Amino acid sequence: MKNFIKLLLLLMVMMTTLSTQSMAQKKDVNVLVLIYSDNGGTLELAKEFAKGLEKNSNVRSVIKQVKHSDNPILKTIPVVSMEELSSYDGIAFGSPVYFGNISTGMSKFFSKTIDLWAKHALEGMPASVFMSAGTGAGRELALQSFWNTLAVHGMILVSNGIRSNDKIDRSTAQGNSVLGTTSLVSIKNVPRPSSAERLLAEDQGENFGKVAKALQGTFHKESASIEQKNNNDINQELINKNIILPDVPKPAGNYQPFVRTGNLVFINQYALKNGKLQYPGKLGKDVDEKQVKEATRTTMLNVLGVLKDAVGGNLNRIKKCVQLTGYFNVTDDYTKHADLMNAASDLVVEVFGEKGKHARATVGASSLPGNTSVEIQAIFEIE
């Protein structure tokens, strides 16, 4: 009887272990396809790589770039944060070739990963590489340079080998390499990336997905920070919350709607709505608190409208709301300026979350330009 009970317990443990393993196998494998691109060639390879990744069940891909680009082809691609890198199950890197080396944009990005290196944050994570290579000169050197950088981080390097080499058109120069797919972008006798290069990138992605899936859970992986988890697409969040930003108001004088210096953007706006001042006048004499609070929200919407224009339409580039200063047209005895300014502060936090929390000042004024009831100055840090 005792042996029977022991056997039954052993079977129960085995079944639990198998069940746990089965559940783990069904967990999504998240792979980052991280690029720097000049004119979109690397992005095209990234799309093919991502397509190959997702041929594997439960493997999901996300394409991001290391810095914002004003190129219309690239400006909507989200920018990666350093904090999120260690949360993935694998990373595929894409870059142009610059004189036999990694592009300057990608190289600068890696120069900022020293904290990740010191924490061993990427050790054991699978990595792969693909590049846009101009004429093809120096591509092997550039790929090897890429591999050296990833090896220093302790990443597991997944090569392409001669996979799918038998499927490509050998009568035309193609960017196949055992170290990773490349596209010969300056050779114009066929569209680039060519159909063969797209095939190579897709097959490379499919193979990499298999490796990432097999290695999932075998290395230390940090969960994305709370900020990153909540870092939804802000432009989509505005739509979801039915927050409509107005068009940028035209300046009333010889000045600009915004000025950028370094990574800071400076904006000054007042309560203009549909071309007219909303609730103009002095609080306590011409308008009441409820009206001024509504005018304050309108003013902040104008600030965000200008800000959106300043970042080329992509509010995901906002790193921080640094400072808000509110000026209110009030009577001499009025003291509740902070309550009025909350309408602006609450809106910024609603839109940007933790990144919207800011330093603040409120000022009472005997008069304001155009008899507006409120004026707001704002400073934002952008990427």
Secondary structure, DSSP 4 states (H G I P E B T S, - for coil): -HHHHHHHHHHHHHHHHHHHHHHHHHSPEEEEEEE--SSSHHHHHHHHHHHHHTTSTTEEEEEEESS---STTTTTSPBP-GGGGGGSSEEEEEEEEETTEE-HHHHHHHHT-HHHHHTTTTTT-EEEEEEE-TTSTTHHHHHHHHHHHHHHTTPEE---TTTTGGGS-TTS-----TT--EE-TT-TTS-SS-HHHHHHHHHHHHHHHHHHHHHTTSS--PPPPHHHHT---HHHHHHHTT--PPPPPPPSSSS-SEEEETTEEEEEEE-EETTEESS-S-BTTTB-HHHHHHHHHHHHHHHHHHHHHHTTT-GGGEEEEEEEEEEEEB-TT---HHHHHHHHHHHHHHHHGGGG--EEEEEEES--GGG-SEEEEEEEEE-
